[in-house]
Amino acid sequence: MKYEYVTVPLLTHATKQILDTWGSEGWELVQVVPAPGGGDQLVAYMKRVIA
């Protein structure tokens, strides 16, 4: 299997909505990490199978 990957900035007030939207398009959450530069920003790493 081959995958494609994407990084998605997560807004703390809309995290569920953002993840639900990407998930409905076939993306699977791999990891959430703090965004570079500090603060409370988060970045989601996601993958999906290339058809």
PyMOL Python script that loads the backbone (N, CA, C, O; Angstrom):
from pymol import cmd

cmd.read_pdbstr("""\
ATOM      1  N   MET A   1       0.840  -1.187   0.000  1.00  0.00           N
ATOM      2  CA  MET A   1       0.000   0.000   0.000  1.00  0.00           C
ATOM      3  C   MET A   1       0.880   1.244   0.000  1.00  0.00           C
ATOM      4  O   MET A   1       1.940   1.278   0.625  1.00  0.00           O
ATOM      5  N   LYS A   2       0.415   2.265  -0.716  1.00  0.00           N
ATOM      6  CA  LYS A   2       1.101   3.553  -0.717  1.00  0.00           C
ATOM      7  C   LYS A   2       0.178   4.581  -0.084  1.00  0.00           C
ATOM      8  O   LYS A   2      -1.043   4.530  -0.232  1.00  0.00           O
ATOM      9  N   TYR A   3       0.802   5.519   0.628  1.00  0.00           N
ATOM     10  CA  TYR A   3       0.041   6.548   1.323  1.00  0.00           C
ATOM     11  C   TYR A   3       0.433   7.932   0.833  1.00  0.00           C
ATOM     12  O   TYR A   3       1.533   8.140   0.322  1.00  0.00           O
ATOM     13  N   GLU A   4      -0.487   8.872   0.999  1.00  0.00           N
ATOM     14  CA  GLU A   4      -0.155  10.278   0.877  1.00  0.00           C
ATOM     15  C   GLU A   4      -0.364  10.891   2.256  1.00  0.00           C
ATOM     16  O   GLU A   4      -1.165  10.398   3.050  1.00  0.00           O
ATOM     17  N   TYR A   5       0.355  11.962   2.530  1.00  0.00           N
ATOM     18  CA  TYR A   5       0.349  12.562   3.857  1.00  0.00           C
ATOM     19  C   TYR A   5       0.032  14.046   3.774  1.00  0.00           C
ATOM     20  O   TYR A   5       0.262  14.692   2.751  1.00  0.00           O
ATOM     21  N   VAL A   6      -0.499  14.572   4.866  1.00  0.00           N
ATOM     22  CA  VAL A   6      -0.803  15.996   4.940  1.00  0.00           C
ATOM     23  C   VAL A   6      -0.638  16.450   6.388  1.00  0.00           C
ATOM     24  O   VAL A   6      -0.882  15.685   7.321  1.00  0.00           O
ATOM     25  N   THR A   7      -0.223  17.699   6.563  1.00  0.00           N
ATOM     26  CA  THR A   7      -0.216  18.314   7.893  1.00  0.00           C
ATOM     27  C   THR A   7      -1.322  19.360   7.913  1.00  0.00           C
ATOM     28  O   THR A   7      -1.498  20.122   6.963  1.00  0.00           O
ATOM     29  N   VAL A   8      -2.057  19.377   9.012  1.00  0.00           N
ATOM     30  CA  VAL A   8      -3.226  20.247   9.126  1.00  0.00           C
ATOM     31  C   VAL A   8      -3.142  21.048  10.415  1.00  0.00           C
ATOM     32  O   VAL A   8      -3.065  20.457  11.493  1.00  0.00           O
ATOM     33  N   PRO A   9      -3.154  22.386  10.338  1.00  0.00           N
ATOM     34  CA  PRO A   9      -3.198  23.169  11.566  1.00  0.00           C
ATOM     35  C   PRO A   9      -4.556  22.987  12.245  1.00  0.00           C
ATOM     36  O   PRO A   9      -5.598  23.025  11.590  1.00  0.00           O
ATOM     37  N   LEU A  10      -4.531  22.791  13.543  1.00  0.00           N
ATOM     38  CA  LEU A  10      -5.774  22.604  14.300  1.00  0.00           C
ATOM     39  C   LEU A  10      -6.074  23.851  15.120  1.00  0.00           C
ATOM     40  O   LEU A  10      -5.236  24.314  15.894  1.00  0.00           O
ATOM     41  N   LEU A  11      -7.257  24.381  14.946  1.00  0.00           N
ATOM     42  CA  LEU A  11      -7.716  25.502  15.755  1.00  0.00           C
ATOM     43  C   LEU A  11      -8.386  24.917  16.987  1.00  0.00           C
ATOM     44  O   LEU A  11      -9.276  24.074  16.874  1.00  0.00           O
ATOM     45  N   THR A  12      -7.964  25.358  18.157  1.00  0.00           N
ATOM     46  CA  THR A  12      -8.441  24.734  19.392  1.00  0.00           C
ATOM     47  C   THR A  12      -9.955  24.822  19.558  1.00  0.00           C
ATOM     48  O   THR A  12     -10.548  23.961  20.207  1.00  0.00           O
ATOM     49  N   HIS A  13     -10.589  25.838  18.990  1.00  0.00           N
ATOM     50  CA  HIS A  13     -12.038  25.967  19.142  1.00  0.00           C
ATOM     51  C   HIS A  13     -12.821  25.136  18.121  1.00  0.00           C
ATOM     52  O   HIS A  13     -14.046  25.052  18.207  1.00  0.00           O
ATOM     53  N   ALA A  14     -12.113  24.512  17.139  1.00  0.00           N
ATOM     54  CA  ALA A  14     -12.809  23.755  16.098  1.00  0.00           C
ATOM     55  C   ALA A  14     -12.121  22.427  15.782  1.00  0.00           C
ATOM     56  O   ALA A  14     -12.250  21.913  14.671  1.00  0.00           O
ATOM     57  N   THR A  15     -11.400  21.875  16.739  1.00  0.00           N
ATOM     58  CA  THR A  15     -10.621  20.659  16.499  1.00  0.00           C
ATOM     59  C   THR A  15     -11.484  19.509  15.988  1.00  0.00           C
ATOM     60  O   THR A  15     -11.138  18.880  14.988  1.00  0.00           O
ATOM     61  N   LYS A  16     -12.586  19.229  16.647  1.00  0.00           N
ATOM     62  CA  LYS A  16     -13.441  18.108  16.240  1.00  0.00           C
ATOM     63  C   LYS A  16     -13.974  18.317  14.836  1.00  0.00           C
ATOM     64  O   LYS A  16     -13.955  17.386  14.031  1.00  0.00           O
ATOM     65  N   GLN A  17     -14.441  19.490  14.528  1.00  0.00           N
ATOM     66  CA  GLN A  17     -14.985  19.776  13.202  1.00  0.00           C
ATOM     67  C   GLN A  17     -13.913  19.594  12.119  1.00  0.00           C
ATOM     68  O   GLN A  17     -14.190  19.030  11.061  1.00  0.00           O
ATOM     69  N   ILE A  18     -12.708  20.067  12.381  1.00  0.00           N
ATOM     70  CA  ILE A  18     -11.616  19.932  11.416  1.00  0.00           C
ATOM     71  C   ILE A  18     -11.288  18.461  11.191  1.00  0.00           C
ATOM     72  O   ILE A  18     -11.185  18.018  10.047  1.00  0.00           O
ATOM     73  N   LEU A  19     -11.125  17.701  12.271  1.00  0.00           N
ATOM     74  CA  LEU A  19     -10.786  16.275  12.140  1.00  0.00           C
ATOM     75  C   LEU A  19     -11.916  15.490  11.487  1.00  0.00           C
ATOM     76  O   LEU A  19     -11.654  14.594  10.685  1.00  0.00           O
ATOM     77  N   ASP A  20     -13.167  15.805  11.812  1.00  0.00           N
ATOM     78  CA  ASP A  20     -14.308  15.130  11.184  1.00  0.00           C
ATOM     79  C   ASP A  20     -14.349  15.390   9.681  1.00  0.00           C
ATOM     80  O   ASP A  20     -14.638  14.486   8.898  1.00  0.00           O
ATOM     81  N   THR A  21     -14.061  16.621   9.284  1.00  0.00           N
ATOM     82  CA  THR A  21     -14.061  16.976   7.867  1.00  0.00           C
ATOM     83  C   THR A  21     -12.998  16.191   7.112  1.00  0.00           C
ATOM     84  O   THR A  21     -13.283  15.599   6.071  1.00  0.00           O
ATOM     85  N   TRP A  22     -11.771  16.185   7.632  1.00  0.00           N
ATOM     86  CA  TRP A  22     -10.688  15.443   6.967  1.00  0.00           C
ATOM     87  C   TRP A  22     -10.973  13.937   6.991  1.00  0.00           C
ATOM     88  O   TRP A  22     -10.701  13.241   6.013  1.00  0.00           O
ATOM     89  N   GLY A  23     -11.512  13.438   8.092  1.00  0.00           N
ATOM     90  CA  GLY A  23     -11.834  12.016   8.191  1.00  0.00           C
ATOM     91  C   GLY A  23     -12.887  11.590   7.181  1.00  0.00           C
ATOM     92  O   GLY A  23     -12.824  10.483   6.647  1.00  0.00           O
ATOM     93  N   SER A  24     -13.846  12.452   6.918  1.00  0.00           N
ATOM     94  CA  SER A  24     -14.886  12.114   5.948  1.00  0.00           C
ATOM     95  C   SER A  24     -14.326  12.045   4.527  1.00  0.00           C
ATOM     96  O   SER A  24     -14.969  11.491   3.635  1.00  0.00           O
ATOM     97  N   GLU A  25     -13.141  12.600   4.313  1.00  0.00           N
ATOM     98  CA  GLU A  25     -12.480  12.551   3.006  1.00  0.00           C
ATOM     99  C   GLU A  25     -11.453  11.421   2.936  1.00  0.00           C
ATOM    100  O   GLU A  25     -10.661  11.346   1.997  1.00  0.00           O
ATOM    101  N   GLY A  26     -11.476  10.533   3.954  1.00  0.00           N
ATOM    102  CA  GLY A  26     -10.619   9.355   3.926  1.00  0.00           C
ATOM    103  C   GLY A  26      -9.283   9.503   4.636  1.00  0.00           C
ATOM    104  O   GLY A  26      -8.459   8.589   4.601  1.00  0.00           O
ATOM    105  N   TRP A  27      -9.060  10.634   5.275  1.00  0.00           N
ATOM    106  CA  TRP A  27      -7.792  10.844   5.979  1.00  0.00           C
ATOM    107  C   TRP A  27      -7.850  10.231   7.368  1.00  0.00           C
ATOM    108  O   TRP A  27      -8.859  10.339   8.065  1.00  0.00           O
ATOM    109  N   GLU A  28      -6.750   9.584   7.767  1.00  0.00           N
ATOM    110  CA  GLU A  28      -6.625   8.950   9.089  1.00  0.00           C
ATOM    111  C   GLU A  28      -5.625   9.751   9.920  1.00  0.00           C
ATOM    112  O   GLU A  28      -4.524  10.053   9.460  1.00  0.00           O
ATOM    113  N   LEU A  29      -6.016  10.088  11.136  1.00  0.00           N
ATOM    114  CA  LEU A  29      -5.133  10.825  12.042  1.00  0.00           C
ATOM    115  C   LEU A  29      -4.002   9.925  12.498  1.00  0.00           C
ATOM    116  O   LEU A  29      -4.234   8.810  12.967  1.00  0.00           O
ATOM    117  N   VAL A  30      -2.767  10.415  12.360  1.00  0.00           N
ATOM    118  CA  VAL A  30      -1.593   9.666  12.779  1.00  0.00           C
ATOM    119  C   VAL A  30      -1.061  10.211  14.098  1.00  0.00           C
ATOM    120  O   VAL A  30      -0.747   9.451  15.014  1.00  0.00           O
ATOM    121  N   GLN A  31      -0.962  11.550  14.186  1.00  0.00           N
ATOM    122  CA  GLN A  31      -0.383  12.154  15.380  1.00  0.00           C
ATOM    123  C   GLN A  31      -0.759  13.630  15.450  1.00  0.00           C
ATOM    124  O   GLN A  31      -0.974  14.277  14.425  1.00  0.00           O
ATOM    125  N   VAL A  32      -0.835  14.152  16.672  1.00  0.00           N
ATOM    126  CA  VAL A  32      -1.017  15.582  16.896  1.00  0.00           C
ATOM    127  C   VAL A  32       0.163  16.059  17.723  1.00  0.00           C
ATOM    128  O   VAL A  32       0.494  15.470  18.752  1.00  0.00           O
ATOM    129  N   VAL A  33       0.800  17.143  17.259  1.00  0.00           N
ATOM    130  CA  VAL A  33       1.974  17.690  17.946  1.00  0.00           C
ATOM    131  C   VAL A  33       1.827  19.197  18.067  1.00  0.00           C
ATOM    132  O   VAL A  33       1.066  19.815  17.323  1.00  0.00           O
ATOM    133  N   PRO A  34       2.565  19.793  19.015  1.00  0.00           N
ATOM    134  CA  PRO A  34       2.564  21.257  19.100  1.00  0.00           C
ATOM    135  C   PRO A  34       3.151  21.869  17.834  1.00  0.00           C
ATOM    136  O   PRO A  34       4.101  21.333  17.263  1.00  0.00           O
ATOM    137  N   ALA A  35       2.591  22.978  17.400  1.00  0.00           N
ATOM    138  CA  ALA A  35       3.087  23.667  16.208  1.00  0.00           C
ATOM    139  C   ALA A  35       4.436  24.321  16.512  1.00  0.00           C
ATOM    140  O   ALA A  35       4.702  24.702  17.652  1.00  0.00           O
ATOM    141  N   PRO A  36       5.280  24.448  15.497  1.00  0.00           N
ATOM    142  CA  PRO A  36       6.550  25.150  15.693  1.00  0.00           C
ATOM    143  C   PRO A  36       6.299  26.577  16.174  1.00  0.00           C
ATOM    144  O   PRO A  36       5.338  27.219  15.750  1.00  0.00           O
ATOM    145  N   GLY A  37       7.132  27.053  17.028  1.00  0.00           N
ATOM    146  CA  GLY A  37       6.979  28.411  17.520  1.00  0.00           C
ATOM    147  C   GLY A  37       6.277  28.516  18.857  1.00  0.00           C
ATOM    148  O   GLY A  37       6.164  29.606  19.418  1.00  0.00           O
ATOM    149  N   GLY A  38       5.811  27.405  19.368  1.00  0.00           N
ATOM    150  CA  GLY A  38       5.192  27.401  20.691  1.00  0.00           C
ATOM    151  C   GLY A  38       3.753  27.862  20.676  1.00  0.00           C
ATOM    152  O   GLY A  38       3.069  27.789  19.655  1.00  0.00           O
ATOM    153  N   GLY A  39       3.307  28.332  21.811  1.00  0.00           N
ATOM    154  CA  GLY A  39       1.909  28.719  21.960  1.00  0.00           C
ATOM    155  C   GLY A  39       1.035  27.498  22.128  1.00  0.00           C
ATOM    156  O   GLY A  39       1.522  26.409  22.430  1.00  0.00           O
ATOM    157  N   ASP A  40      -0.263  27.682  21.931  1.00  0.00           N
ATOM    158  CA  ASP A  40      -1.187  26.553  22.097  1.00  0.00           C
ATOM    159  C   ASP A  40      -1.642  25.975  20.764  1.00  0.00           C
ATOM    160  O   ASP A  40      -2.580  25.179  20.725  1.00  0.00           O
ATOM    161  N   GLN A  41      -0.990  26.366  19.670  1.00  0.00           N
ATOM    162  CA  GLN A  41      -1.316  25.829  18.361  1.00  0.00           C
ATOM    163  C   GLN A  41      -0.903  24.367  18.243  1.00  0.00           C
ATOM    164  O   GLN A  41       0.123  23.956  18.785  1.00  0.00           O
ATOM    165  N   LEU A  42      -1.708  23.588  17.531  1.00  0.00           N
ATOM    166  CA  LEU A  42      -1.422  22.174  17.305  1.00  0.00           C
ATOM    167  C   LEU A  42      -1.416  21.889  15.800  1.00  0.00           C
ATOM    168  O   LEU A  42      -2.053  22.593  15.016  1.00  0.00           O
ATOM    169  N   VAL A  43      -0.688  20.849  15.419  1.00  0.00           N
ATOM    170  CA  VAL A  43      -0.654  20.396  14.028  1.00  0.00           C
ATOM    171  C   VAL A  43      -0.994  18.911  13.999  1.00  0.00           C
ATOM    172  O   VAL A  43      -0.436  18.129  14.768  1.00  0.00           O
ATOM    173  N   ALA A  44      -1.898  18.526  13.125  1.00  0.00           N
ATOM    174  CA  ALA A  44      -2.261  17.120  12.952  1.00  0.00           C
ATOM    175  C   ALA A  44      -1.544  16.568  11.732  1.00  0.00           C
ATOM    176  O   ALA A  44      -1.521  17.199  10.675  1.00  0.00           O
ATOM    177  N   TYR A  45      -0.959  15.386  11.885  1.00  0.00           N
ATOM    178  CA  TYR A  45      -0.375  14.663  10.768  1.00  0.00           C
ATOM    179  C   TYR A  45      -1.368  13.572  10.380  1.00  0.00           C
ATOM    180  O   TYR A  45      -1.797  12.781  11.220  1.00  0.00           O
ATOM    181  N   MET A  46      -1.730  13.540   9.092  1.00  0.00           N
ATOM    182  CA  MET A  46      -2.744  12.603   8.626  1.00  0.00           C
ATOM    183  C   MET A  46      -2.245  11.856   7.394  1.00  0.00           C
ATOM    184  O   MET A  46      -1.359  12.329   6.683  1.00  0.00           O
ATOM    185  N   LYS A  47      -2.833  10.672   7.151  1.00  0.00           N
ATOM    186  CA  LYS A  47      -2.475   9.884   5.973  1.00  0.00           C
ATOM    187  C   LYS A  47      -3.731   9.242   5.397  1.00  0.00           C
ATOM    188  O   LYS A  47      -4.743   9.082   6.078  1.00  0.00           O
ATOM    189  N   ARG A  48      -3.631   8.879   4.111  1.00  0.00           N
ATOM    190  CA  ARG A  48      -4.682   8.080   3.478  1.00  0.00           C
ATOM    191  C   ARG A  48      -4.056   7.265   2.360  1.00  0.00           C
ATOM    192  O   ARG A  48      -3.018   7.622   1.802  1.00  0.00           O
ATOM    193  N   VAL A  49      -4.711   6.176   2.059  1.00  0.00           N
ATOM    194  CA  VAL A  49      -4.234   5.264   1.024  1.00  0.00           C
ATOM    195  C   VAL A  49      -4.429   5.924  -0.341  1.00  0.00           C
ATOM    196  O   VAL A  49      -5.467   6.526  -0.619  1.00  0.00           O
ATOM    197  N   ILE A  50      -3.398   5.792  -1.185  1.00  0.00           N
ATOM    198  CA  ILE A  50      -3.493   6.277  -2.550  1.00  0.00           C
ATOM    199  C   ILE A  50      -4.172   5.194  -3.372  1.00  0.00           C
ATOM    200  O   ILE A  50      -3.713   4.053  -3.411  1.00  0.00           O
ATOM    201  N   ALA A  51      -5.258   5.554  -4.023  1.00  0.00           N
ATOM    202  CA  ALA A  51      -6.022   4.566  -4.818  1.00  0.00           C
ATOM    203  C   ALA A  51      -5.374   4.305  -6.153  1.00  0.00           C
ATOM    204  O   ALA A  51      -5.881   3.506  -6.940  1.00  0.00           O
TER     205      ALA A  51
END
""", "prot")
cmd.dss("prot")
cmd.show_as("cartoon", "prot")
cmd.util.cbc("prot")
cmd.orient("prot")
